[in-house]
Each structure stands twice: as C-alpha cells, then as structure tokens.
Amino acid sequence: MGRVKLTEEIKKETIKRLEDHVSKKYIGTYGVEDIKTKWKGRYLYIDWIEKSGDEEIKSMISAMKKEKKVNEEELELLNRLIGRMNKDDVKKRTSKLCRIHFTGNPKKWDFELYKYSDNWYDKEGEFPFSSGTVEECFDAAASLYITQTFP
C-alpha cells in the first residue's frame, strides 16, 4: 500500500478506533474518565482525563446517611459538599500522554511519548516503542503514565 493522504475519513476512523479501545480497556479503570484528542496537521495529540474522586465521595456520603452515622449538622455540611460536586464547573485534570504522526498508512503511526521532564514529545528517548497501530500507541503511553506497568 502506497502513501495515503490523511483525509477527514481517516481522522474520524482513527478517533473512533482509539475511543473504542480506550472505552473497552481503560475507562472506569486506572482512574481514566475519558481521553481528549486534537489534530494538528498530520499529528494526533492524545491526552487523558483523570477520573475525579467525586463519585466515590458521593457514594461514601450516601452510605453514611443510610447508616445514620452523621448528626444533623454534619448532614447539612455533607449536603452542601454534594451540591458543590454536582456543579458543571468542576475542573477535570487533563494530562498529556503522547502524539502520533500519520505515516501514510492508517494502520501504522509514528509514536512520540510526552516527556514531562522536557515538556515536549520525544521519539528519540529511552522508551522502546516507536510506531504501531493507534491502539498500540495508546497502550505504550498508558503503560508508563496510566497503568504504570512499563518495566
């Protein structure tokens, strides 16, 4: 297969594959709430959004209420805290992960890991992964920053 132009169709299919993969393997585990992607030319920048502790806190408060482990004053404070957590303006923590570069083959992308020490994307570093499918690229970055399973 020769070099292919990066079309809107390829971009959409790439995002769909990535979202499907992340949804099946990462959302709801490892503290991942979602991913954020952005195209710049032939590069797809991939960030991940950490799951907030709000849901866990809400369920703990709910359990305390049911078990009547709080007095009226504490209950009022907890209700105010829950009200604050329900606001749409609660900021989510977004962390950079990697960027992938379209090589002309939709099944093989060049990979660059985001290095927090340099505040830039690195393809020449010590990380032993340089290209693969969109799913493999995400897994490589996730092994270091999300699952922390990189040896």
Secondary structure, DSSP 8 states (H G I E B T S, - for coil): -------HHHHHHHHHHHHHHHHHHTBTSTTEEEEEEEEETTEEEEEEEE--THHHHHHHHHHHHHTT-S-HHHHHHHHHHHHHHTSTT----EEEEEEEEEEEETTEEEEEEEETTTTEEESSSS-S--EE-HHHHHHHHHHHHTS----
